Amino acid sequence: MTKSYTGEMAISYADYLALDELLSLQRLRAKHGDELLFIVVHQASELWFKVLLHELELLITNMQENDVAGALGRMQRINALMRIVASQLSALDTLPPQRFAEFRGILGSSSGSQSLQFRALEAISGLRDEHFLHVLREHGDIPPLIQRIIERPTLQAMLDSMLEHHGVTLESLYSESQQAPLYLLAESLLEYEQAFGLWRFLHVQLVERIIGPMTGGTGGTLGAKYLQRTISQRFFPKLWEVRARIFAAGAVPPPGASSV
């Protein structure tokens, strides 16, 4: 029986979404005409990061339970969210350098590199190398949220476990048609990595467009120079490496593809 939310349970659109509170959080410091756009894009990004972290945790549960269909459906949503996060950066392409220069000073030592949720996304996706950990320690001890994440297996390791559970190797994943569900999951994970890389690339382009490629970032960061280095980071190295092995042995068609 469906519960009816009427009477004292009735709630308005504004109350349900806490709009009064939400719309009061854009606190302009410079009172500059473009500052509102700058704040909203970054706040919206943090909201989407929150959803992505939630969905990735659910994905991990799917993978731990060897639920291929559930994981595949979850990845479809995650990749859709990544496209949203990347596309909203285009709004800041309309911010000319001379306009940003008029209020950049009020940012003080704040920097996007301080985003705990973004660092958590990197960690949960697979970054665990010493450089990543060094960047985290620059702001003090590794935050508890990220410490919990890096103590768990990476998504790559979880995919390896799923393949082992199903008695599948990476090579057979790309050569046997009966492995189509796992193949689609692997490709959706690779799509996620590419979407993440696209976000990084667009972010670099945006920073260079506004402050130039050699200008230092806020909070003492290196700006675009540092961001450029992150584009080559890999979450699923084995999914890239297997391609070289496949073509070294002779190219094979993907599962379900007909040979001509």
C-alpha positions in Angstrom: 0.0 0.0 0.0 1.4 3.4 -1.0 1.6 5.9 1.8 -0.2 9.1 1.2 1.7 12.3 2.2 -1.2 14.6 3.0 -2.3 16.8 5.8 0.5 17.6 8.2 2.9 15.6 5.9 2.3 18.0 3.1 5.5 19.9 2.0 6.0 22.6 -0.6 8.6 22.5 -3.4 10.6 25.3 -1.7 10.6 23.5 1.7 11.5 20.1 0.2 14.5 21.6 -1.6 15.3 24.0 1.3 15.4 26.7 -1.3 15.6 29.6 1.1 18.7 28.2 2.6 20.2 27.0 -0.7 19.8 30.4 -2.5 21.2 32.3 0.5 24.6 30.5 0.2 25.9 32.5 -2.7 27.6 35.2 -0.6 29.3 37.7 -2.9 32.4 39.2 -1.3 33.5 41.6 -4.2 29.9 42.5 -5.2 31.2 42.0 -8.8 28.8 41.2 -11.6 30.6 38.0 -12.6 31.2 36.7 -9.1 27.8 35.1 -8.8 28.4 32.9 -11.9 31.9 31.9 -10.5 30.4 30.9 -7.2 27.4 29.0 -8.6 29.5 26.9 -11.0 31.8 25.8 -8.2 29.0 25.2 -5.7 27.1 23.2 -8.4 30.2 21.2 -9.0 30.5 20.3 -5.4 26.8 19.2 -5.4 27.5 16.9 -8.4 30.6 15.6 -6.7 28.4 14.6 -3.7 26.1 12.7 -6.0 29.0 11.1 -7.8 30.6 9.9 -4.5 27.2 8.4 -3.5 26.8 6.6 -6.8 30.4 5.3 -6.7 29.8 3.9 -3.3 26.7 2.1 -4.7 28.8 0.9 -7.6 31.4 -0.6 -5.2 28.6 -2.5 -3.5 27.5 -3.9 -6.9 31.0 -4.9 -7.7 31.6 -6.5 -4.3 28.4 -8.6 -4.8 29.5 -9.5 -8.4 26.3 -7.9 -9.6 27.3 -7.2 -13.2 23.9 -5.8 -14.3 23.6 -3.6 -11.3 27.2 -2.3 -11.8 26.5 -1.6 -15.5 23.3 0.3 -14.8 25.2 2.3 -12.1 28.0 3.2 -14.5 25.5 4.5 -17.0 24.3 7.0 -14.4 27.8 7.9 -13.3 28.9 8.6 -16.8 25.9 10.8 -17.4 26.8 12.8 -14.3 30.4 13.2 -15.5 29.1 14.7 -18.7 27.1 17.2 -16.7 30.1 18.1 -14.5 32.3 18.6 -17.6 29.8 20.6 -19.6 29.0 23.2 -16.9 32.6 24.4 -17.1 31.6 26.1 -20.4 29.7 28.7 -18.4 33.0 30.0 -17.1 34.4 30.3 -20.7 32.3 33.5 -20.8 34.4 35.0 -18.0 37.0 37.3 -19.7 40.4 37.6 -18.0 40.1 41.3 -17.2 36.7 40.7 -15.5 38.1 37.8 -13.4 41.2 40.0 -12.4 38.8 42.5 -10.9 37.7 40.1 -8.1 40.3 37.3 -8.1 42.0 38.9 -5.1 39.1 38.2 -2.8 39.6 34.5 -3.2 42.6 34.8 -0.9 44.2 31.4 -0.3 41.2 29.4 -1.5 41.8 26.9 -4.3 40.0 24.2 -6.0 42.8 21.9 -5.0 41.4 22.1 -1.5 38.1 20.4 -2.5 37.8 17.4 -0.2 35.1 15.8 -2.4 37.2 16.1 -5.5 40.2 14.5 -3.8 37.8 11.8 -2.6 36.6 11.2 -6.1 40.2 10.8 -7.3 40.9 8.3 -4.5 37.8 6.3 -4.9 38.4 6.1 -8.7 41.9 4.7 -8.2 44.6 7.3 -7.4 46.8 6.0 -4.6 50.3 6.9 -5.9 52.8 8.8 -3.7 52.4 12.1 -5.5 48.7 12.1 -4.9 49.3 11.3 -1.2 51.9 14.1 -1.0 49.5 16.6 -2.4 47.0 15.6 0.2 49.6 16.0 3.0 50.4 19.5 1.9 47.2 20.6 3.6 47.9 18.6 6.8 47.0 15.0 7.7 45.1 13.0 5.2 41.4 13.6 5.8 39.6 10.7 7.5 37.2 10.4 4.5 40.0 9.9 2.1 42.0 7.7 4.5 39.1 5.3 4.6 38.9 5.2 0.8 42.6 4.5 0.2 42.5 1.6 2.7 40.0 -0.2 0.3 40.8 -1.9 -3.0 40.7 0.3 -6.1 38.0 0.0 -8.7 40.5 -1.7 -10.9 41.2 -4.3 -8.2 37.4 -4.8 -7.8 37.1 -5.4 -11.5 39.9 -7.9 -11.4 38.1 -9.7 -8.6 34.9 -9.8 -10.6 36.7 -11.2 -13.6 38.3 -13.9 -11.5 34.9 -14.7 -9.9 33.5 -15.3 -13.4 36.6 -17.2 -14.6 37.4 -14.5 -17.2 40.7 -13.0 -18.3 41.0 -9.5 -19.7 42.0 -11.0 -23.1 38.9 -13.3 -23.2 36.8 -10.4 -22.1 37.6 -8.8 -25.5 37.4 -11.9 -27.6 34.5 -14.0 -26.4 31.0 -13.0 -27.3 29.5 -14.7 -24.2 31.4 -12.2 -22.0 29.4 -9.2 -23.4 27.9 -8.0 -20.0 31.4 -7.9 -18.4 32.8 -6.4 -21.6 30.3 -3.6 -21.5 31.1 -3.0 -17.8 34.8 -2.7 -18.5 34.2 -0.3 -21.4 31.8 1.8 -19.2 34.6 2.1 -16.6 37.0 3.2 -19.3 34.4 5.7 -20.5 34.3 7.0 -17.0 38.1 7.5 -16.9 37.9 9.3 -20.3 35.1 11.5 -19.0 37.2 12.3 -16.0 40.2 13.1 -18.3 38.0 15.3 -20.4 36.9 17.2 -17.3 40.6 17.7 -16.5 41.4 18.8 -20.0 38.5 21.3 -20.1 39.5 22.6 -16.7 43.1 23.2 -17.9 41.8 25.0 -21.0 39.5 27.1 -18.9 42.3 28.1 -16.5 44.6 28.9 -19.4 41.9 30.9 -21.1 41.2 33.1 -18.1 44.6 33.5 -16.4 47.1 32.2 -19.0 49.2 29.0 -19.1 52.0 30.2 -16.9 50.2 32.2 -14.2 50.2 30.7 -10.7 46.9 29.5 -9.2 45.3 30.7 -6.0 46.5 29.2 -2.7 50.0 29.0 -4.0 49.3 26.3 -6.6 50.9 26.2 -10.0 47.7 26.8 -11.9 47.4 25.3 -15.4 51.0 24.0 -15.2 50.0 21.6 -12.5 46.6 20.7 -13.9 48.2 19.8 -17.2 50.2 17.0 -15.5 47.0 15.4 -14.2 45.5 14.7 -17.6 47.7 11.5 -18.1 46.6 10.0 -14.8 45.1 6.5 -15.1 42.4 4.8 -13.0 42.3 1.5 -15.0 45.8 0.8 -16.3 45.1 -2.8 -17.0 42.2 -1.8 -19.4 44.7 0.2 -21.4 47.5 -2.3 -21.2 45.3 -5.2 -22.5 44.8 -3.3 -25.8 48.5 -3.5 -26.6 48.6 -7.2 -25.8 45.6 -7.8 -28.1 47.2 -6.1 -31.0 50.5 -7.7 -30.3 48.8 -11.0 -30.7 46.6 -9.9 -33.6 43.5 -7.8 -33.5 40.3 -9.5 -32.5 36.7 -8.2 -32.9 34.7 -7.1 -29.8 32.1 -9.5 -28.4 29.1 -9.7 -30.6 30.8 -8.2 -33.7 30.6 -10.1 -36.9 33.8 -10.8 -38.9 34.0 -9.9 -42.5 
